[in-house]
Amino acid sequence: MNAKTVIEEILKEKGSIKQVYWVACGGSLIDLYPAHFMLNAESATIESGWYTSKEFILSTPKKLGKNSLVVMCSHSGNTQESVDAAVLAKEAGASVIALTDGKGSKSDDPRFIAWVYPWGDGVPTAEVPSGITLLLAAELIKAQEGFDKYDALCDGIKKMDGIVAAAKTKVNAELGDAFAKACQENNFFYILGSGANFSQTYGFAICSLMEMQWQNCSYIHSGEYFHGPFEVTENGVFYFLQMGSGKCRPMDERALTFLKTHTDRLMVLDTLEYGMDAVDLSVRDYLDSVLLYAMNVELRAARGKVFDHSPDIRRYMGIEKY
């Protein structure tokens, strides 16, 4: 299965797509955000919406219908809220792509265009949700209105595997131990980012740290930082800034300038220093998040090692009734 073929088949049946809704929960939802961001930034004819599954069910967009495409992702394949959202979309007449790692799961259903992807170390970016969704969005824009950044995006996706491999070594050498120590010294801290990268700012907080490490922390949009949150900035408060390499970078740079003079506990992960200069500037906004996810996983592991906390243990998820 590939994005081009899938989009061609959908357009053959539908004629055109007017709305794309990206629907999932947790880490799966985070993976969908850059494609949503790109679609809204690059398409003149397609609206894009990004929904947590239950909200999509409870507050279904009125435009959902035969000219809509819903891309649902459930890594396990059995997230009931996500499966229910996909069924709702299908019954409303939308085309539904269900991305999952769970072959034979509830998401791997003939009612949907079920895309079972591989997972694990060494799987190319183009074959996991963060890459698949960007390619789906790119193919759709190209088919319906033309996309002058298409080749640059495809080239960037191919380059990400090498960039990420080199960056893992670099981040562990430069930030791994320091981040773990910062977690020991700070019971709570803030993570900042912007643009499509904000998905990983959010994800690093709620998934890698709060869920998998039981670390208290919060996420702040770099642009919104100056519209309230910066009032709590002072020495002794730890900030972790994720700096993008694309057009949203000025928001991160502004935050950096302020943080440098208003806190003595600052850590910066600048994607330009981790290989993103090899990607065409026009599409870096959509691919920085691939790099940041991989770096977040390494930093999570560094913290877990120091705290002797496996990322697989849970207190509530899948254990208590909720």
Phi and psi in degrees as GROMACS dihedral restraints (atoms count N, CA, C in turn):
[ dihedral_restraints ]
;  ai    aj    ak    al  type     phi  dphi    fc
    3     4     5     6     1  -140.5    20    10
    4     5     6     7     1   159.5    20    10
    6     7     8     9     1   -61.4    20    10
    7     8     9    10     1   -41.0    20    10
    9    10    11    12     1   -61.0    20    10
   10    11    12    13     1   -47.5    20    10
   12    13    14    15     1   -63.7    20    10
   13    14    15    16     1   -42.8    20    10
   15    16    17    18     1   -61.6    20    10
   16    17    18    19     1   -46.8    20    10
   18    19    20    21     1   -65.9    20    10
   19    20    21    22     1   -39.8    20    10
   21    22    23    24     1   -59.6    20    10
   22    23    24    25     1   -43.0    20    10
   24    25    26    27     1   -67.1    20    10
   25    26    27    28     1   -39.4    20    10
   27    28    29    30     1   -65.2    20    10
   28    29    30    31     1   -44.7    20    10
   30    31    32    33     1   -69.6    20    10
   31    32    33    34     1   -30.4    20    10
   33    34    35    36     1   -62.3    20    10
   34    35    36    37     1   -37.7    20    10
   36    37    38    39     1   -81.5    20    10
   37    38    39    40     1   -42.6    20    10
   39    40    41    42     1   -93.2    20    10
   40    41    42    43     1   -26.1    20    10
   42    43    44    45     1    88.7    20    10
   43    44    45    46     1   -52.6    20    10
   45    46    47    48     1  -156.4    20    10
   46    47    48    49     1   158.6    20    10
   48    49    50    51     1  -115.4    20    10
   49    50    51    52     1   127.7    20    10
   51    52    53    54     1  -103.6    20    10
   52    53    54    55     1   -27.3    20    10
   54    55    56    57     1  -134.8    20    10
   55    56    57    58     1   142.4    20    10
   57    58    59    60     1  -122.6    20    10
   58    59    60    61     1   128.1    20    10
   60    61    62    63     1  -116.2    20    10
   61    62    63    64     1   124.4    20    10
   63    64    65    66     1  -100.1    20    10
   64    65    66    67     1   120.6    20    10
   66    67    68    69     1  -132.7    20    10
   67    68    69    70     1   127.2    20    10
   69    70    71    72     1  -172.6    20    10
   70    71    72    73     1  -172.0    20    10
   72    73    74    75     1  -133.7    20    10
   73    74    75    76     1   149.4    20    10
   75    76    77    78     1    55.5    20    10
   76    77    78    79     1  -133.3    20    10
   78    79    80    81     1   -58.9    20    10
   79    80    81    82     1   -34.4    20    10
   81    82    83    84     1   -66.2    20    10
   82    83    84    85     1   -37.8    20    10
   84    85    86    87     1   -66.0    20    10
   85    86    87    88     1   -39.5    20    10
   87    88    89    90     1   -60.2    20    10
   88    89    90    91     1   -40.6    20    10
   90    91    92    93     1   -62.7    20    10
   91    92    93    94     1   -25.0    20    10
   93    94    95    96     1   -84.8    20    10
   94    95    96    97     1   -16.5    20    10
   96    97    98    99     1   -64.6    20    10
   97    98    99   100     1   -43.6    20    10
   99   100   101   102     1   -58.9    20    10
  100   101   102   103     1   -37.6    20    10
  102   103   104   105     1   -67.4    20    10
  103   104   105   106     1   -40.1    20    10
  105   106   107   108     1   -60.6    20    10
  106   107   108   109     1   -46.3    20    10
  108   109   110   111     1   -60.8    20    10
  109   110   111   112     1   -44.2    20    10
  111   112   113   114     1   -65.9    20    10
  112   113   114   115     1   -41.7    20    10
  114   115   116   117     1   -61.6    20    10
  115   116   117   118     1   -43.4    20    10
  117   118   119   120     1   -69.7    20    10
  118   119   120   121     1   -30.9    20    10
  120   121   122   123     1   -78.7    20    10
  121   122   123   124     1   -31.8    20    10
  123   124   125   126     1  -109.5    20    10
  124   125   126   127     1   -20.5    20    10
  126   127   128   129     1   -98.3    20    10
  127   128   129   130     1   135.8    20    10
  129   130   131   132     1   -93.5    20    10
  130   131   132   133     1    -8.1    20    10
  132   133   134   135     1  -124.9    20    10
  133   134   135   136     1   -12.3    20    10
  135   136   137   138     1  -115.2    20    10
  136   137   138   139     1   127.5    20    10
  138   139   140   141     1   -87.3    20    10
  139   140   141   142     1   145.2    20    10
  141   142   143   144     1  -127.0    20    10
  142   143   144   145     1   137.5    20    10
  144   145   146   147     1  -128.9    20    10
  145   146   147   148     1   145.5    20    10
  147   148   149   150     1  -124.1    20    10
  148   149   150   151     1   117.1    20    10
  150   151   152   153     1  -131.6    20    10
  151   152   153   154     1   137.0    20    10
  153   154   155   156     1   -71.7    20    10
  154   155   156   157     1   142.9    20    10
  156   157   158   159     1   -55.5    20    10
  157   158   159   160     1   -45.3    20    10
  159   160   161   162     1   -65.5    20    10
  160   161   162   163     1   -36.2    20    10
  162   163   164   165     1   -67.2    20    10
  163   164   165   166     1   -36.2    20    10
  165   166   167   168     1   -62.0    20    10
  166   167   168   169     1   -36.2    20    10
  168   169   170   171     1   -73.9    20    10
  169   170   171   172     1   -44.4    20    10
  171   172   173   174     1   -80.8    20    10
  172   173   174   175     1   -26.6    20    10
  174   175   176   177     1  -133.7    20    10
  175   176   177   178     1    63.3    20    10
  177   178   179   180     1   -64.5    20    10
  178   179   180   181     1   130.8    20    10
  180   181   182   183     1   -61.0    20    10
  181   182   183   184     1   133.3    20    10
  183   184   185   186     1   -63.7    20    10
  184   185   186   187     1   -26.8    20    10
  186   187   188   189     1   -76.3    20    10
  187   188   189   190     1   -10.2    20    10
  189   190   191   192     1   -57.1    20    10
  190   191   192   193     1   124.9    20    10
  192   193   194   195     1  -176.2    20    10
  193   194   195   196     1  -154.0    20    10
  195   196   197   198     1   -67.5    20    10
  196   197   198   199     1   -21.2    20    10
  198   199   200   201     1  -102.7    20    10
  199   200   201   202     1    23.9    20    10
  201   202   203   204     1  -107.7    20    10
  202   203   204   205     1   149.7    20    10
  204   205   206   207     1  -120.3    20    10
  205   206   207   208     1   126.3    20    10
  207   208   209   210     1  -110.4    20    10
  208   209   210   211     1   123.7    20    10
  210   211   212   213     1  -107.3    20    10
  211   212   213   214     1   108.5    20    10
  213   214   215   216     1  -104.5    20    10
  214   215   216   217     1   140.2    20    10
  216   217   218   219     1  -129.3    20    10
  217   218   219   220     1   130.4    20    10
  219   220   221   222     1  -139.0    20    10
  220   221   222   223     1   110.4    20    10
  222   223   224   225     1   -59.2    20    10
  223   224   225   226     1   -47.1    20    10
  225   226   227   228     1   -72.1    20    10
  226   227   228   229     1   -29.1    20    10
  228   229   230   231     1    91.2    20    10
  229   230   231   232     1    -6.9    20    10
  231   232   233   234     1  -120.9    20    10
  232   233   234   235     1    17.3    20    10
  234   235   236   237     1   -69.9    20    10
  235   236   237   238     1   108.0    20    10
  237   238   239   240     1   -60.6    20    10
  238   239   240   241     1   -39.6    20    10
  240   241   242   243     1   -59.4    20    10
  241   242   243   244     1   -40.3    20    10
  243   244   245   246     1   -72.0    20    10
  244   245   246   247     1   -41.2    20    10
  246   247   248   249     1   -62.6    20    10
  247   248   249   250     1   -43.0    20    10
  249   250   251   252     1   -62.5    20    10
  250   251   252   253     1   -38.1    20    10
  252   253   254   255     1   -64.7    20    10
  253   254   255   256     1   -40.5    20    10
  255   256   257   258     1   -65.3    20    10
  256   257   258   259     1   -40.8    20    10
  258   259   260   261     1   -64.3    20    10
  259   260   261   262     1   -44.2    20    10
  261   262   263   264     1   -57.8    20    10
  262   263   264   265     1   -45.6    20    10
  264   265   266   267     1   -63.5    20    10
  265   266   267   268     1   -41.9    20    10
  267   268   269   270     1   -63.1    20    10
  268   269   270   271     1   -42.3    20    10
  270   271   272   273     1   -67.7    20    10
  271   272   273   274     1   -23.5    20    10
  273   274   275   276     1   -82.9    20    10
  274   275   276   277     1    -3.4    20    10
  276   277   278   279     1    99.1    20    10
  277   278   279   280     1     0.9    20    10
  279   280   281   282     1   -76.6    20    10
  280   281   282   283     1   155.5    20    10
  282   283   284   285     1   -78.5    20    10
  283   284   285   286     1   140.4    20    10
  285   286   287   288     1  -129.1    20    10
  286   287   288   289     1   121.3    20    10
  288   289   290   291     1  -102.6    20    10
  289   290   291   292     1   125.0    20    10
  291   292   293   294     1  -111.3    20    10
  292   293   294   295     1   110.7    20    10
  294   295   296   297     1   -92.2    20    10
  295   296   297   298     1   131.5    20    10
  297   298   299   300     1  -158.8    20    10
  298   299   300   301     1   152.3    20    10
  300   301   302   303     1   -91.0    20    10
  301   302   303   304     1    -9.4    20    10
  303   304   305   306     1   -93.2    20    10
  304   305   306   307     1    87.9    20    10
  306   307   308   309     1   -62.6    20    10
  307   308   309   310     1   130.2    20    10
  309   310   311   312     1    82.6    20    10
  310   311   312   313     1     3.3    20    10
  312   313   314   315     1   -79.7    20    10
  313   314   315   316     1  -179.5    20    10
  315   316   317   318     1   -63.6    20    10
  316   317   318   319     1   -28.5    20    10
  318   319   320   321     1   -78.1    20    10
  319   320   321   322     1   -24.4    20    10
  321   322   323   324     1   -83.6    20    10
  322   323   324   325     1    72.2    20    10
  324   325   326   327     1  -123.8    20    10
  325   326   327   328     1   134.9    20    10
  327   328   329   330     1   -63.9    20    10
  328   329   330   331     1   -14.2    20    10
  330   331   332   333     1   -68.8    20    10
  331   332   333   334     1   -23.4    20    10
  333   334   335   336     1  -108.9    20    10
  334   335   336   337     1   167.7    20    10
  336   337   338   339     1   -83.5    20    10
  337   338   339   340     1    92.1    20    10
  339   340   341   342     1   -83.1    20    10
  340   341   342   343     1   120.4    20    10
  342   343   344   345     1  -114.1    20    10
  343   344   345   346     1   102.1    20    10
  345   346   347   348     1   -91.1    20    10
  346   347   348   349     1   115.2    20    10
  348   349   350   351     1  -103.8    20    10
  349   350   351   352     1   155.0    20    10
  351   352   353   354     1   -80.3    20    10
  352   353   354   355     1   162.6    20    10
  354   355   356   357     1  -146.4    20    10
  355   356   357   358     1   147.1    20    10
  357   358   359   360     1   132.2    20    10
  358   359   360   361     1   175.9    20    10
  360   361   362   363     1   -60.4    20    10
  361   362   363   364     1   136.4    20    10
  363   364   365   366     1    88.9    20    10
  364   365   366   367     1    -5.8    20    10
  366   367   368   369     1   -74.5    20    10
  367   368   369   370     1   127.6    20    10
  369   370   371   372     1   -60.7    20    10
  370   371   372   373     1   150.3    20    10
  372   373   374   375     1   -54.3    20    10
  373   374   375   376     1   -38.6    20    10
  375   376   377   378     1   -65.2    20    10
  376   377   378   379     1   -13.6    20    10
  378   379   380   381     1  -109.2    20    10
  379   380   381   382     1     4.6    20    10
  381   382   383   384     1  -117.3    20    10
  382   383   384   385     1   164.7    20    10
  384   385   386   387     1   -52.6    20    10
  385   386   387   388     1   -38.8    20    10
  387   388   389   390     1   -62.1    20    10
  388   389   390   391     1   -32.5    20    10
  390   391   392   393     1   -88.1    20    10
  391   392   393   394     1   -42.9    20    10
  393   394   395   396     1   -56.5    20    10
  394   395   396   397     1   -45.7    20    10
  396   397   398   399     1   -67.7    20    10
  397   398   399   400     1   -37.7    20    10
  399   400   401   402     1   -63.5    20    10
  400   401   402   403     1   -40.0    20    10
  402   403   404   405     1   -68.4    20    10
  403   404   405   406     1   -38.8    20    10
  405   406   407   408     1   -60.9    20    10
  406   407   408   409     1   -46.1    20    10
  408   409   410   411     1   -64.1    20    10
  409   410   411   412     1   -41.8    20    10
  411   412   413   414     1   -64.6    20    10
  412   413   414   415     1   -42.7    20    10
  414   415   416   417     1   -64.9    20    10
  415   416   417   418     1   -37.0    20    10
  417   418   419   420     1   -67.3    20    10
  418   419   420   421     1   -46.7    20    10
  420   421   422   423     1   -60.7    20    10
  421   422   423   424     1   -46.5    20    10
  423   424   425   426     1   -59.6    20    10
  424   425   426   427     1   -44.1    20    10
  426   427   428   429     1   -68.8    20    10
  427   428   429   430     1   -36.3    20    10
  429   430   431   432     1   -91.6    20    10
  430   431   432   433     1   -28.9    20    10
  432   433   434   435     1  -146.2    20    10
  433   434   435   436     1    -2.6    20    10
  435   436   437   438     1    87.2    20    10
  436   437   438   439     1   144.6    20    10
  438   439   440   441     1  -142.2    20    10
  439   440   441   442     1   101.5    20    10
  441   442   443   444     1   -70.9    20    10
  442   443   444   445     1   -11.0    20    10
  444   445   446   447     1  -101.1    20    10
  445   446   447   448     1     7.6    20    10
  447   448   449   450     1   -58.0    20    10
  448   449   450   451     1   -51.4    20    10
  450   451   452   453     1   -63.5    20    10
  451   452   453   454     1   -40.0    20    10
  453   454   455   456     1   -64.0    20    10
  454   455   456   457     1   -39.3    20    10
  456   457   458   459     1   -65.8    20    10
  457   458   459   460     1   -47.1    20    10
  459   460   461   462     1   -61.0    20    10
  460   461   462   463     1   -40.8    20    10
  462   463   464   465     1   -64.7    20    10
  463   464   465   466     1   -40.5    20    10
  465   466   467   468     1   -64.3    20    10
  466   467   468   469     1   -41.0    20    10
  468   469   470   471     1   -61.4    20    10
  469   470   471   472     1   -40.8    20    10
  471   472   473   474     1   -63.3    20    10
  472   473   474   475     1   -36.5    20    10
  474   475   476   477     1   -74.8    20    10
  475   476   477   478     1   -22.1    20    10
  477   478   479   480     1   -61.5    20    10
  478   479   480   481     1   -32.7    20    10
  480   481   482   483     1   -62.1    20    10
  481   482   483   484     1   -44.7    20    10
  483   484   485   486     1   -69.4    20    10
  484   485   486   487     1   -39.0    20    10
  486   487   488   489     1   -62.2    20    10
  487   488   489   490     1   -46.1    20    10
  489   490   491   492     1   -64.2    20    10
  490   491   492   493     1   -42.7    20    10
  492   493   494   495     1   -59.0    20    10
  493   494   495   496     1   -45.4    20    10
  495   496   497   498     1   -69.0    20    10
  496   497   498   499     1   -37.6    20    10
  498   499   500   501     1   -68.0    20    10
  499   500   501   502     1   -31.6    20    10
  501   502   503   504     1   -59.6    20    10
  502   503   504   505     1   -45.3    20    10
  504   505   506   507     1   -62.4    20    10
  505   506   507   508     1   -43.4    20    10
  507   508   509   510     1   -66.6    20    10
  508   509   510   511     1   -45.1    20    10
  510   511   512   513     1   -67.6    20    10
  511   512   513   514     1   -35.5    20    10
  513   514   515   516     1   -67.7    20    10
  514   515   516   517     1   -37.2    20    10
  516   517   518   519     1   -72.1    20    10
  517   518   519   520     1   -36.4    20    10
  519   520   521   522     1   -97.4    20    10
  520   521   522   523     1   -33.4    20    10
  522   523   524   525     1  -123.6    20    10
  523   524   525   526     1   -20.3    20    10
  525   526   527   528     1   -54.0    20    10
  526   527   528   529     1   -60.3    20    10
  528   529   530   531     1   -64.3    20    10
  529   530   531   532     1   -39.3    20    10
  531   532   533   534     1   -65.1    20    10
  532   533   534   535     1   -38.5    20    10
  534   535   536   537     1   -67.7    20    10
  535   536   537   538     1   -44.1    20    10
  537   538   539   540     1   -60.9    20    10
  538   539   540   541     1   -40.6    20    10
  540   541   542   543     1   -65.6    20    10
  541   542   543   544     1   -40.1    20    10
  543   544   545   546     1   -61.9    20    10
  544   545   546   547     1   -36.4    20    10
  546   547   548   549     1   -67.1    20    10
  547   548   549   550     1   -33.8    20    10
  549   550   551   552     1   -68.1    20    10
  550   551   552   553     1   -34.2    20    10
  552   553   554   555     1   -90.7    20    10
  553   554   555   556     1   -13.5    20    10
  555   556   557   558     1  -131.2    20    10
  556   557   558   559     1   111.4    20    10
  558   559   560   561     1   -68.0    20    10
  559   560   561   562     1   -21.2    20    10
  561   562   563   564     1  -146.3    20    10
  562   563   564   565     1   143.7    20    10
  564   565   566   567     1  -155.5    20    10
  565   566   567   568     1   173.0    20    10
  567   568   569   570     1  -114.8    20    10
  568   569   570   571     1   144.3    20    10
  570   571   572   573     1  -119.8    20    10
  571   572   573   574     1   132.3    20    10
  573   574   575   576     1  -120.5    20    10
  574   575   576   577     1   147.3    20    10
  576   577   578   579     1  -171.6    20    10
  577   578   579   580     1   174.2    20    10
  579   580   581   582     1  -149.1    20    10
  580   581   582   583     1   174.4    20    10
  582   583   584   585     1    60.8    20    10
  583   584   585   586     1  -148.5    20    10
  585   586   587   588     1   -63.2    20    10
  586   587   588   589     1   -25.8    20    10
  588   589   590   591     1   -65.1    20    10
  589   590   591   592     1   -19.7    20    10
  591   592   593   594     1   -60.0    20    10
  592   593   594   595     1   -23.7    20    10
  594   595   596   597     1   -59.2    20    10
  595   596   597   598     1   -37.9    20    10
  597   598   599   600     1   -82.8    20    10
  598   599   600   601     1   -27.3    20    10
  600   601   602   603     1   -60.6    20    10
  601   602   603   604     1   -48.3    20    10
  603   604   605   606     1   -63.5    20    10
  604   605   606   607     1   -46.3    20    10
  606   607   608   609     1   -67.0    20    10
  607   608   609   610     1   -38.6    20    10
  609   610   611   612     1   -60.5    20    10
  610   611   612   613     1   -40.8    20    10
  612   613   614   615     1   -69.6    20    10
  613   614   615   616     1   -57.7    20    10
  615   616   617   618     1   -79.9    20    10
  616   617   618   619     1   -30.3    20    10
  618   619   620   621     1   -99.0    20    10
  619   620   621   622     1   -63.1    20    10
  621   622   623   624     1   -63.0    20    10
  622   623   624   625     1   -40.3    20    10
  624   625   626   627     1  -100.8    20    10
  625   626   627   628     1   -53.0    20    10
  627   628   629   630     1   -69.8    20    10
  628   629   630   631     1   -46.0    20    10
  630   631   632   633     1   -76.0    20    10
  631   632   633   634     1   -53.0    20    10
  633   634   635   636     1   -89.1    20    10
  634   635   636   637     1   -14.7    20    10
  636   637   638   639     1  -127.7    20    10
  637   638   639   640     1    -3.8    20    10
  639   640   641   642     1    55.3    20    10
  640   641   642   643     1    36.5    20    10
  642   643   644   645     1   -96.8    20    10
  643   644   645   646     1   124.2    20    10
  645   646   647   648     1   -72.9    20    10
  646   647   648   649     1   126.6    20    10
  648   649   650   651     1  -163.8    20    10
  649   650   651   652     1   173.6    20    10
  651   652   653   654     1  -146.7    20    10
  652   653   654   655     1   155.8    20    10
  654   655   656   657     1  -108.5    20    10
  655   656   657   658     1   145.7    20    10
  657   658   659   660     1  -137.5    20    10
  658   659   660   661     1   135.7    20    10
  660   661   662   663     1   -73.7    20    10
  661   662   663   664     1   132.4    20    10
  663   664   665   666     1   -57.7    20    10
  664   665   666   667     1   -35.2    20    10
  666   667   668   669     1   -72.7    20    10
  667   668   669   670     1   -40.2    20    10
  669   670   671   672     1   -74.9    20    10
  670   671   672   673     1   -16.3    20    10
  672   673   674   675     1   -51.1    20    10
  673   674   675   676     1   -38.4    20    10
  675   676   677   678     1   -86.2    20    10
  676   677   678   679     1     5.0    20    10
  678   679   680   681     1  -114.3    20    10
  679   680   681   682     1    37.3    20    10
  681   682   683   684     1   144.6    20    10
  682   683   684   685     1   -61.5    20    10
  684   685   686   687     1   -60.5    20    10
  685   686   687   688     1   -26.3    20    10
  687   688   689   690     1   -66.3    20    10
  688   689   690   691     1   -12.8    20    10
  690   691   692   693     1   -64.9    20    10
  691   692   693   694     1   -20.5    20    10
  693   694   695   696     1   -93.6    20    10
  694   695   696   697     1     2.4    20    10
  696   697   698   699     1   -73.5    20    10
  697   698   699   700     1   129.5    20    10
  699   700   701   702     1  -165.5    20    10
  700   701   702   703     1   168.1    20    10
  702   703   704   705     1   -59.0    20    10
  703   704   705   706     1   141.2    20    10
  705   706   707   708     1    94.4    20    10
  706   707   708   709     1    -7.4    20    10
  708   709   710   711     1  -107.0    20    10
  709   710   711   712     1   123.6    20    10
  711   712   713   714     1   -85.4    20    10
  712   713   714   715     1   132.2    20    10
  714   715   716   717     1  -125.4    20    10
  715   716   717   718     1   136.5    20    10
  717   718   719   720     1  -117.4    20    10
  718   719   720   721     1   114.4    20    10
  720   721   722   723     1  -105.6    20    10
  721   722   723   724     1   123.7    20    10
  723   724   725   726     1   -99.0    20    10
  724   725   726   727     1   111.3    20    10
  726   727   728   729     1   -98.6    20    10
  727   728   729   730     1   125.3    20    10
  729   730   731   732     1   -80.9    20    10
  730   731   732   733     1   169.8    20    10
  732   733   734   735     1  -115.3    20    10
  733   734   735   736     1     4.6    20    10
  735   736   737   738     1  -107.8    20    10
  736   737   738   739     1  -150.7    20    10
  738   739   740   741     1   -70.7    20    10
  739   740   741   742     1   -17.0    20    10
  741   742   743   744     1   -87.3    20    10
  742   743   744   745     1    -3.3    20    10
  744   745   746   747     1   -54.6    20    10
  745   746   747   748     1   -37.4    20    10
  747   748   749   750     1   -54.2    20    10
  748   749   750   751     1   -31.2    20    10
  750   751   752   753     1   -66.0    20    10
  751   752   753   754     1   -40.4    20    10
  753   754   755   756     1   -70.0    20    10
  754   755   756   757     1   -38.6    20    10
  756   757   758   759     1   -64.7    20    10
  757   758   759   760     1   -38.8    20    10
  759   760   761   762     1   -63.0    20    10
  760   761   762   763     1   -43.1    20    10
  762   763   764   765     1   -63.7    20    10
  763   764   765   766     1   -40.8    20    10
  765   766   767   768     1   -60.4    20    10
  766   767   768   769     1   -45.8    20    10
  768   769   770   771     1   -57.7    20    10
  769   770   771   772     1   -42.7    20    10
  771   772   773   774     1   -70.7    20    10
  772   773   774   775     1   -45.4    20    10
  774   775   776   777     1   -62.7    20    10
  775   776   777   778     1   -35.4    20    10
  777   778   779   780     1   -59.0    20    10
  778   779   780   781     1   -29.0    20    10
  780   781   782   783     1  -108.7    20    10
  781   782   783   784     1     2.3    20    10
  783   784   785   786     1  -127.8    20    10
  784   785   786   787     1     0.1    20    10
  786   787   788   789     1  -146.0    20    10
  787   788   789   790     1   148.0    20    10
  789   790   791   792     1  -100.5    20    10
  790   791   792   793     1    10.4    20    10
  792   793   794   795     1  -130.2    20    10
  793   794   795   796     1    89.2    20    10
  795   796   797   798     1  -134.9    20    10
  796   797   798   799     1   133.6    20    10
  798   799   800   801     1  -127.2    20    10
  799   800   801   802     1   136.4    20    10
  801   802   803   804     1  -124.1    20    10
  802   803   804   805     1   131.3    20    10
  804   805   806   807     1  -115.0    20    10
  805   806   807   808     1   102.9    20    10
  807   808   809   810     1   -98.6    20    10
  808   809   810   811     1   113.8    20    10
  810   811   812   813     1   -62.2    20    10
  811   812   813   814     1   -24.5    20    10
  813   814   815   816     1   -67.4    20    10
  814   815   816   817     1   -25.3    20    10
  816   817   818   819     1   -87.7    20    10
  817   818   819   820     1    -2.3    20    10
  819   820   821   822     1  -119.9    20    10
  820   821   822   823     1    25.4    20    10
  822   823   824   825     1   107.4    20    10
  823   824   825   826     1    -4.2    20    10
  825   826   827   828     1   -72.9    20    10
  826   827   828   829     1    -9.7    20    10
  828   829   830   831     1   -67.4    20    10
  829   830   831   832     1   -13.3    20    10
  831   832   833   834     1   -80.2    20    10
  832   833   834   835     1   -11.4    20    10
  834   835   836   837     1   -99.3    20    10
  835   836   837   838     1   141.4    20    10
  837   838   839   840     1   -54.6    20    10
  838   839   840   841     1   132.9    20    10
  840   841   842   843     1   -54.7    20    10
  841   842   843   844     1   -33.5    20    10
  843   844   845   846     1   -65.3    20    10
  844   845   846   847     1   -19.4    20    10
  846   847   848   849     1  -123.5    20    10
  847   848   849   850     1     5.7    20    10
  849   850   851   852     1   -60.3    20    10
  850   851   852   853     1   -35.0    20    10
  852   853   854   855     1   -55.0    20    10
  853   854   855   856     1   -30.2    20    10
  855   856   857   858     1   -94.0    20    10
  856   857   858   859     1   -11.8    20    10
  858   859   860   861     1  -114.1    20    10
  859   860   861   862     1   -17.0    20    10
  861   862   863   864     1   -50.9    20    10
  862   863   864   865     1   -37.8    20    10
  864   865   866   867     1   -64.1    20    10
  865   866   867   868     1   -29.9    20    10
  867   868   869   870     1   -62.8    20    10
  868   869   870   871     1   -45.4    20    10
  870   871   872   873     1   -64.8    20    10
  871   872   873   874     1   -46.9    20    10
  873   874   875   876     1   -62.7    20    10
  874   875   876   877     1   -37.2    20    10
  876   877   878   879     1   -59.2    20    10
  877   878   879   880     1   -47.6    20    10
  879   880   881   882     1   -62.6    20    10
  880   881   882   883     1   -38.4    20    10
  882   883   884   885     1   -68.5    20    10
  883   884   885   886     1   -38.7    20    10
  885   886   887   888     1   -61.9    20    10
  886   887   888   889     1   -38.1    20    10
  888   889   890   891     1   -63.7    20    10
  889   890   891   892     1   -41.5    20    10
  891   892   893   894     1   -65.1    20    10
  892   893   894   895     1   -42.7    20    10
  894   895   896   897     1   -68.9    20    10
  895   896   897   898     1   -36.1    20    10
  897   898   899   900     1   -60.2    20    10
  898   899   900   901     1   -42.7    20    10
  900   901   902   903     1   -65.8    20    10
  901   902   903   904     1   -38.0    20    10
  903   904   905   906     1   -63.7    20    10
  904   905   906   907     1   -42.2    20    10
  906   907   908   909     1   -65.6    20    10
  907   908   909   910     1   -44.5    20    10
  909   910   911   912     1   -59.3    20    10
  910   911   912   913     1   -36.4    20    10
  912   913   914   915     1   -65.9    20    10
  913   914   915   916     1   -45.3    20    10
  915   916   917   918     1   -67.2    20    10
  916   917   918   919     1   -37.4    20    10
  918   919   920   921     1   -90.8    20    10
  919   920   921   922     1    -1.4    20    10
  921   922   923   924     1    52.8    20    10
  922   923   924   925     1    49.3    20    10
  924   925   926   927     1  -125.0    20    10
  925   926   927   928     1   106.5    20    10
  927   928   929   930     1   -67.2    20    10
  928   929   930   931     1   139.1    20    10
  930   931   932   933     1   -69.7    20    10
  931   932   933   934     1    -5.8    20    10
  933   934   935   936     1   -93.2    20    10
  934   935   936   937     1   -12.6    20    10
  936   937   938   939     1   -81.5    20    10
  937   938   939   940     1   146.2    20    10
  939   940   941   942     1  -137.6    20    10
  940   941   942   943     1   150.4    20    10
  942   943   944   945     1   -95.7    20    10
  943   944   945   946     1   -36.4    20    10
  945   946   947   948     1  -122.5    20    10
  946   947   948   949     1   -41.4    20    10
  948   949   950   951     1   -63.2    20    10
  949   950   951   952     1   120.0    20    10
  951   952   953   954     1    74.7    20    10
  952   953   954   955     1     4.3    20    10
  954   955   956   957     1  -115.0    20    10
  955   956   957   958     1   -56.6    20    10
  957   958   959   960     1   -88.5    20    10
  958   959   960   961     1   161.0    20    10
  960   961   962   963     1   -84.2    20    10
  961   962   963   964     1   123.4    20    10
